[in-house]
């Protein structure tokens, strides 16, 4: 039984489509999704994997069939018939990729907008006169003598509020500074400064990021978000963590000799654990040394500085007390002489 070529082509096309759809949803190439925004990015990625895998099967399949069907037969020394081109075929294989690329571009633009990438307030309102993009128009015009230069607005950078949250303040605001070779997180509302990022699950987080020295790239793969941090500029990332856990914070921009070691972690806590972490670490910013868990040792007298290390150093507590009393007495004599 000989199957007509049209039916065979249809069956092959259906098979390639089904296999590609299955692989597009079961490729397991992405890490766990830990944010609300990750679902949309994963949808776009799955679509691209589906299309690309189908194209691989189609192209490689045609090559294999051609190698077998059109191979040189034994004792055949003749030349093949010359082929000068096939205009309909060239139109098809040019038009189909063009339509696919255009469709993916529109889809990705929509996702970028839904995530807040087109939020005009993504980096705050910064106006300047020398650089940037002019409000309302990109056209340049000569200045009339005595006329003030037009106000320019700095281009917003980052992922801001999504359209449904535009104008709303994020539940948690954190200032992020990238420097060679570490990330520093400052919670202005509580005064906490930390080397790791703590956020509550299910609540929107806003990161206001800058760099101290060179360009760094703040990347958390599980969030599907990556944004450059730039010296002298503020870039923004807004996201809503959706899964409790610990996730790596990676610098994805070559920033120096120890770039590979520039790592931290984001810890997504339950609301209760996050509140406990804030309460515990807020003590470190207290001015009362009896409540502080971290103080500057340079500001301590020798006796107080050595006290925590007395056991390890084999120093008796009486010796520490004598040092403290001696320093206090010398300070008293110094004030009395003046």
C-alpha positions in Angstrom: 0.0 0.0 0.0 1.4 3.3 -1.1 0.4 6.3 1.0 -0.1 9.5 -1.0 2.5 12.1 -0.4 0.0 14.7 0.7 -1.4 12.4 3.4 2.1 11.3 4.4 3.1 15.0 4.7 0.0 15.7 6.8 0.7 12.8 9.2 4.4 13.8 9.6 3.3 17.4 10.3 0.8 16.2 13.0 3.5 14.0 14.5 6.1 16.8 14.7 3.5 19.1 16.2 2.5 16.7 18.9 6.0 15.9 19.8 7.0 19.6 19.9 4.0 20.5 22.1 4.9 17.7 24.5 8.5 18.7 24.7 7.7 22.4 25.1 5.8 21.6 28.3 8.2 18.9 29.6 11.7 20.1 28.8 12.7 20.7 32.5 15.3 23.3 31.4 14.2 26.0 33.9 14.8 26.2 37.6 11.8 26.4 40.0 9.5 29.4 39.5 9.5 31.5 42.6 7.6 34.6 41.6 4.2 35.6 40.1 6.1 37.1 37.1 7.9 33.8 36.4 4.7 32.2 35.0 4.5 34.6 32.1 8.2 34.3 31.3 7.9 30.5 31.4 5.0 30.7 29.0 7.0 32.6 26.5 10.0 30.3 26.9 7.9 27.2 26.5 6.4 28.6 23.3 9.9 29.3 21.9 11.1 25.9 22.9 8.0 24.3 21.2 8.6 26.2 17.9 12.3 25.7 17.9 12.1 22.0 18.7 9.5 21.5 15.9 11.8 23.3 13.4 14.8 21.1 14.5 12.7 18.0 13.9 11.5 19.3 10.5 14.9 20.5 9.2 16.9 17.5 10.5 14.2 15.1 9.3 14.3 16.6 5.8 18.1 16.3 5.8 18.0 12.6 6.8 15.4 11.7 4.2 17.4 13.5 1.6 20.6 11.7 2.5 18.8 8.4 2.2 16.5 9.0 -0.8 18.8 11.0 -3.0 22.1 9.3 -2.2 24.3 8.3 -5.2 23.4 4.9 -6.4 26.0 2.2 -7.0 27.8 2.6 -10.3 26.0 5.9 -11.0 28.6 8.3 -12.4 26.2 10.8 -14.1 25.6 14.3 -13.0 22.3 15.2 -11.3 19.8 17.4 -13.0 20.6 21.1 -12.5 18.2 23.0 -10.2 18.1 26.8 -10.5 15.8 27.6 -7.6 12.2 27.3 -6.4 10.6 30.7 -5.9 7.4 29.4 -4.1 9.6 27.3 -1.7 11.9 30.3 -1.0 8.8 32.5 -0.3 7.4 29.9 2.1 10.6 29.4 4.1 11.1 33.1 4.3 7.5 34.1 5.2 7.0 31.4 7.9 10.0 32.4 10.0 9.1 36.1 9.6 5.6 35.5 10.9 7.0 33.4 13.8 9.5 36.1 14.8 6.9 38.9 14.5 4.4 36.9 16.6 7.0 36.1 19.3 8.1 39.8 19.4 4.5 41.0 19.9 3.9 38.3 22.6 7.2 39.2 24.5 6.3 42.9 24.3 3.0 42.2 25.9 4.6 40.1 28.7 7.2 42.9 29.2 4.4 45.4 29.6 2.4 43.2 32.0 5.5 42.8 34.2 5.9 46.5 34.4 8.7 47.0 31.9 7.0 49.9 30.3 6.2 51.7 33.6 7.3 55.3 33.1 8.0 55.6 36.8 10.2 52.5 36.9 13.3 54.5 37.9 11.5 57.5 39.4 11.4 60.9 37.8 14.8 62.3 37.2 15.1 65.5 35.2 18.2 66.9 33.7 19.3 69.4 31.1 22.3 67.7 29.4 21.4 64.1 28.8 18.4 61.9 28.3 15.2 61.9 26.2 13.1 65.0 25.8 9.5 64.9 27.0 6.9 64.5 24.4 9.1 64.6 21.3 12.4 63.3 20.1 12.9 66.2 17.6 15.7 68.6 18.1 15.3 72.3 17.6 17.7 75.2 17.7 17.6 77.4 20.8 16.5 81.0 20.4 18.8 83.5 22.0 17.8 83.9 25.6 15.6 80.9 25.6 16.0 78.3 28.3 17.0 74.8 27.2 14.1 72.3 27.2 13.8 70.0 30.2 14.9 66.4 29.5 13.7 63.4 31.4 16.1 60.5 32.1 15.0 57.3 30.6 13.4 55.0 33.2 15.3 51.7 33.7 14.0 48.4 35.1 10.8 46.6 35.8 8.4 48.8 37.6 4.8 48.4 38.6 2.5 46.3 36.4 -0.5 48.0 34.9 -2.9 46.7 37.6 -0.6 48.0 40.3 0.5 51.3 38.8 0.5 54.1 41.4 0.5 51.7 44.3 3.4 51.5 46.7 5.1 48.1 47.1 4.7 46.4 50.5 8.5 46.1 50.9 11.1 48.6 49.7 14.8 47.7 49.7 17.8 49.8 48.5 20.3 47.5 46.8 24.0 48.5 46.2 26.3 46.5 44.1 30.0 46.8 44.6 33.1 44.8 43.9 32.3 42.1 45.0 29.2 42.0 47.1 25.5 43.0 47.4 24.3 45.2 50.2 20.6 45.4 51.1 19.3 48.4 53.0 15.8 48.4 54.5 15.3 52.2 55.0 12.0 51.8 56.9 13.6 49.7 59.6 17.2 50.8 59.3 18.4 47.2 58.7 21.4 46.7 56.5 22.1 43.1 55.5 24.3 41.1 53.2 21.3 38.9 52.2 17.9 39.8 50.9 14.9 38.8 53.1 11.4 39.2 51.6 7.9 38.0 52.7 6.1 35.5 50.4 3.0 36.8 48.6 3.8 40.5 49.1 5.1 42.8 46.4 8.8 43.8 46.7 10.5 46.9 45.2 14.3 46.9 44.8 15.9 50.3 44.1 19.3 49.4 42.8 22.5 51.2 42.0 26.2 50.4 41.8 29.1 51.9 43.7 31.9 51.3 41.2 31.2 49.5 37.9 28.1 48.0 36.2 26.8 44.9 37.9 23.8 42.7 37.0 21.3 41.6 39.7 20.0 38.2 38.7 17.8 35.7 40.5 17.1 32.9 38.1 14.1 31.6 40.0 12.4 35.0 39.6 13.1 35.1 35.9 14.4 38.7 36.4 17.7 40.3 35.7 18.6 44.0 35.8 21.8 46.0 35.5 22.9 48.2 38.4 24.6 51.3 37.1 26.8 53.9 39.0 25.0 57.1 39.3 21.6 55.7 38.2 18.7 54.1 40.0 17.2 51.0 38.4 14.1 49.3 39.7 12.8 45.7 40.0 9.3 45.0 41.3 8.2 41.4 41.9 6.0 39.3 44.1 7.7 36.2 45.5 5.4 33.1 45.4 7.4 30.3 47.0 9.1 30.1 50.4 12.8 29.1 50.1 16.3 30.3 49.6 17.5 31.4 46.1 20.8 32.6 44.8 21.5 36.2 44.0 24.1 36.3 41.1 26.0 39.0 39.4 25.6 38.3 35.7 27.8 41.2 34.4 31.6 40.7 34.3 32.7 43.2 36.9 36.3 42.3 37.8 38.6 39.6 38.9 36.3 38.2 41.6 33.1 38.5 39.6 32.4 34.8 40.0 32.4 35.1 43.8 29.9 38.0 43.8 27.0 36.0 45.2 24.4 36.4 47.9 21.0 34.9 48.5 17.4 35.8 48.7 15.4 34.2 51.5 11.6 34.2 51.0 10.0 33.9 54.4 6.5 33.4 55.6 5.0 36.7 56.9 5.5 35.5 60.4 9.2 34.5 59.9 9.8 37.8 58.0 8.4 39.8 60.9 10.6 37.9 63.3 13.7 38.5 61.2 12.9 42.3 61.0 12.4 42.4 64.8 15.6 40.5 65.5 17.8 42.5 63.0 16.4 45.9 63.9 18.2 45.7 67.2 21.5 45.9 65.4 20.7 49.5 64.4 19.9 50.6 67.9 22.1 53.2 69.5 21.9 51.6 72.9 25.0 49.3 73.0 23.2 47.0 75.5 20.6 46.2 72.9 23.0 46.1 69.9 24.1 42.8 68.4 26.7 44.5 66.1 28.9 47.5 67.0 32.0 49.1 65.7 35.0 47.6 67.7 37.1 50.7 67.0 34.8 52.7 69.3 35.3 50.3 72.2 37.9 50.6 74.9 40.4 47.7 75.1 38.7 46.1 78.1 35.3 45.9 76.4 36.8 44.9 73.1 38.7 41.9 74.6 35.9 40.7 76.9 34.2 38.4 74.3 37.5 36.8 73.5 38.8 36.3 77.0 38.2 32.5 77.1 39.7 31.9 73.6 42.8 33.9 74.5 43.2 32.4 77.9 42.8 35.8 79.7 41.3 35.8 83.1 38.3 38.0 83.7 40.2 39.8 86.5 42.9 40.9 84.0 40.2 42.3 81.8 38.7 44.2 84.7 42.1 45.6 85.7 42.6 46.9 82.1 39.2 48.5 82.1 39.8 50.2 85.5 43.2 51.3 84.4 41.9 53.0 81.3 39.0 54.6 83.2 41.5 56.0 85.7 43.8 57.4 83.0 40.8 59.0 81.3 39.8 60.6 84.6 43.3 62.0 85.1 43.4 63.3 81.6 40.1 65.2 82.0 41.2 66.5 85.4 44.4 67.9 84.0 42.6 69.7 81.2 
